[in-house]
Amino acid sequence: MLYSKVTSIEKDSVIMIYNQIDSSVWDRIKAAALFLSDNDLGPKVESINDETMTIVTEKVNVFSDIAPPDGVSAKQARDAIDRSVNKLHDAGWVHGDLAISNIGYRGDLEVIFFDYDTIHRVTEDIPEWFRLWREEFFDETDVAYKNVIEYEKTALYNDWLDF
C-alpha cells in the first residue's frame, strides 16, 4: 500500500496527485472523495483524472488546533463536528484518521472531512491494510470498528473542544 501523494493549492482548488498507487487503493480513495462530496461531508470534487491519478477539490477552511473559527464558540464547533461525524458513521463509513487537521469547514460552519487515505466503508471484516495501519500508527493490537467509531466520536476533545 505504499504510495505517495503530492498536494498543492491553486487559487480556489486543492490538487492531490497520487503516485505509485495500486488501482484498488485509487478506487477506494476516489470513492471516499466522491461520497464525501456528494453528501456534503467533504470538499466538492471538481474533477478526477484516472490517467494522472489526480483529484481536484474546492479549497476549504481548515480548523485550527488552537481555537475555533472567529465568531464560533467551542461548543458550536464541537456540536457541528459531532453532527458530521454521526452522519458519516450513520452512512456506514469511517474516517480512520480523524484529527482536527483533517476537518475543515465552509461558510458559517458546514463541517467537512478530508484526507481520503483511510476513509472507507465499514465492512463485516476490517480490511488488512486498515488493521496494519492502525496497529502501526495507533499502536492498536485489537482493531475493531466499534473501537474506531468510539475513538472518532471522542478523539477531538483537545484544549478548545474540551468544554
Rosetta blueprint (number, residue, H / E / L):
1 M L
2 L L
3 Y L
4 S E
5 K E
6 V E
7 T E
8 S E
9 I E
10 E E
11 K L
12 D L
13 S E
14 V E
15 I E
16 M E
17 I E
18 Y E
19 N E
20 Q L
21 I L
22 D L
23 S H
24 S H
25 V H
26 W H
27 D H
28 R H
29 I H
30 K H
31 A H
32 A H
33 A H
34 L H
35 F H
36 L H
37 S H
38 D H
39 N L
40 D L
41 L L
42 G L
43 P L
44 K L
45 V E
46 E E
47 S E
48 I E
49 N E
50 D L
51 E L
52 T L
53 M L
54 T E
55 I E
56 V E
57 T E
58 E E
59 K L
60 V L
61 N E
62 V E
63 F L
64 S L
65 D L
66 I L
67 A L
68 P L
69 P L
70 D L
71 G L
72 V L
73 S L
74 A H
75 K H
76 Q H
77 A H
78 R H
79 D H
80 A H
81 I H
82 D H
83 R H
84 S H
85 V H
86 N H
87 K H
88 L H
89 H H
90 D H
91 A L
92 G L
93 W E
94 V E
95 H L
96 G L
97 D L
98 L L
99 A L
100 I H
101 S H
102 N H
103 I E
104 G E
105 Y E
106 R E
107 G L
108 D L
109 L L
110 E E
111 V E
112 I E
113 F E
114 F L
115 D L
116 Y H
117 D H
118 T H
119 I L
120 H E
121 R E
122 V L
123 T L
124 E L
125 D L
126 I L
127 P L
128 E H
129 W H
130 F H
131 R H
132 L H
133 W H
134 R H
135 E H
136 E H
137 F H
138 F H
139 D L
140 E L
141 T L
142 D L
143 V L
144 A L
145 Y H
146 K H
147 N H
148 V H
149 I H
150 E H
151 Y H
152 E H
153 K H
154 T H
155 A L
156 L L
157 Y L
158 N L
159 D L
160 W L
161 L L
162 D L
163 F L
